[in-house]
Amino acid sequence: MQTDIDPRSLIGRKAFDRQGAKIGTVDEVYLDDATGVPEWAAVRTGLFTRDAFVPLEPSEFVDGTLVIPFERALIKDAPDFGVGRHLSPEQELQLYRHYGLDVSSSDVPGPDRDFGKLAGHEE
């Protein structure tokens, strides 16, 4: 994903799967605490449903929308951790595994690494 985009500008944008089916609206963006790079987005999948966490890499921001290169069913089945707080290293690993994304040895969380800082929030 383009790293020069302000992560707050993604909030409220429509999100679509790789087939062009609408998933929902970006509700929150989560940053990697170590790098500050936007890493995950929580997408509100409907009025009375939950947020689904989606990876921002390898997603793309195209014509003002977030295009997620996965099937809608896989996205909607993502683990539900709630929104508005940090993702733990274990939760983030669950998400990587759910989407079949590689986690290199340098990305494996260590005891002093914290993941999933919420964009625009100071703790």
C-alpha positions as CSV (number, residue, x, y, z in Angstrom):
1,M,0.0,0.0,0.0
2,Q,1.1,3.6,-0.6
3,T,2.9,4.7,2.6
4,D,2.6,8.4,1.8
5,I,-1.2,8.4,2.5
6,D,-2.4,9.8,5.8
7,P,-4.0,6.8,7.5
8,R,-6.8,9.0,8.9
9,S,-7.8,9.8,5.3
10,L,-8.7,6.1,4.9
11,I,-11.4,6.3,7.6
12,G,-14.8,6.5,6.1
13,R,-13.7,5.2,2.7
14,K,-15.4,2.3,1.0
15,A,-13.6,-1.0,0.9
16,F,-14.0,-3.7,-1.8
17,D,-12.8,-7.2,-2.2
18,R,-10.7,-8.4,-5.2
19,Q,-13.8,-9.2,-7.2
20,G,-15.1,-5.6,-6.7
21,A,-17.8,-6.6,-4.2
22,K,-18.3,-4.0,-1.5
23,I,-17.1,-5.1,1.9
24,G,-18.0,-2.0,3.9
25,T,-16.5,1.2,5.2
26,V,-13.1,1.7,6.9
27,D,-13.8,2.3,10.5
28,E,-10.2,2.5,12.0
29,V,-6.6,2.3,10.9
30,Y,-3.9,0.6,12.9
31,L,-0.2,1.5,12.7
32,D,2.8,-0.6,13.4
33,D,4.2,0.8,16.7
34,A,7.8,0.3,15.6
35,T,7.6,1.9,12.2
36,G,4.4,4.1,12.3
37,V,3.4,2.5,9.0
38,P,-0.4,1.8,8.5
39,E,-0.7,-2.0,8.8
40,W,-4.3,-3.0,9.4
41,A,-7.7,-1.5,8.8
42,A,-11.0,-2.3,10.6
43,V,-13.8,-2.4,8.0
44,R,-17.4,-2.0,9.2
45,T,-19.2,-4.7,7.3
46,G,-22.7,-3.5,7.8
47,L,-25.0,-1.4,10.0
48,F,-25.5,-4.1,12.7
49,T,-22.4,-6.2,12.1
50,R,-18.9,-6.2,13.3
51,D,-15.6,-4.8,12.0
52,A,-13.4,-7.1,10.0
53,F,-9.6,-6.5,10.2
54,V,-7.9,-6.4,6.8
55,P,-4.2,-6.1,5.9
56,L,-3.2,-2.8,4.3
57,E,-0.3,-4.5,2.6
58,P,-1.0,-5.8,-0.1
59,S,-4.2,-3.8,-0.3
60,E,-4.4,-0.8,-2.6
61,F,-5.9,2.7,-2.4
62,V,-7.6,3.1,-5.8
63,D,-9.8,6.1,-6.9
64,G,-10.6,6.9,-3.2
65,T,-11.5,3.3,-2.2
66,L,-9.6,0.6,-0.5
67,V,-9.2,-2.6,-2.6
68,I,-8.4,-5.6,-0.6
69,P,-7.0,-8.5,-2.6
70,F,-8.9,-11.3,-0.8
71,E,-12.4,-12.9,-1.2
72,R,-15.3,-11.3,0.6
73,A,-16.0,-14.5,2.6
74,L,-12.4,-14.7,3.9
75,I,-12.5,-11.0,5.0
76,K,-15.9,-11.4,6.8
77,D,-14.5,-14.5,8.6
78,A,-11.5,-12.7,10.0
79,P,-11.0,-12.9,13.7
80,D,-13.0,-10.4,15.6
81,F,-11.0,-8.4,18.2
82,G,-13.2,-5.3,18.6
83,V,-11.9,-1.9,17.7
84,G,-10.5,1.1,19.5
85,R,-7.5,-0.5,21.2
86,H,-4.2,-2.1,20.4
87,L,-3.9,-5.4,18.7
88,S,-1.8,-7.8,20.8
89,P,1.1,-9.6,19.1
90,E,-0.9,-12.8,19.3
91,Q,-3.9,-11.2,17.7
92,E,-1.8,-9.8,14.9
93,L,-0.3,-13.2,14.2
94,Q,-3.8,-14.7,14.1
95,L,-4.6,-12.2,11.4
96,Y,-1.5,-12.9,9.4
97,R,-2.3,-16.6,9.5
98,H,-6.0,-16.0,8.6
99,Y,-5.0,-14.2,5.4
100,G,-2.1,-16.6,4.7
101,L,0.5,-13.8,4.8
102,D,4.1,-14.6,5.5
103,V,5.6,-13.4,8.7
104,S,9.4,-13.3,8.4
105,S,11.5,-13.9,11.4
106,S,12.2,-10.2,11.7
107,D,8.4,-9.6,12.0
108,V,7.8,-12.1,14.7
109,P,6.8,-10.1,17.8
110,G,9.3,-10.0,20.6
111,P,8.7,-9.1,24.2
112,D,9.5,-5.4,23.7
113,R,7.5,-5.0,20.4
114,D,3.9,-3.7,20.5
115,F,1.6,-3.9,17.5
116,G,-1.5,-2.3,16.3
117,K,-1.5,1.3,17.5
118,L,-4.6,3.1,16.6
119,A,-4.0,6.0,14.1
120,G,-4.6,9.4,15.6
121,H,-4.6,8.2,19.2
122,E,-1.9,8.8,21.8
123,E,-1.6,6.4,24.7
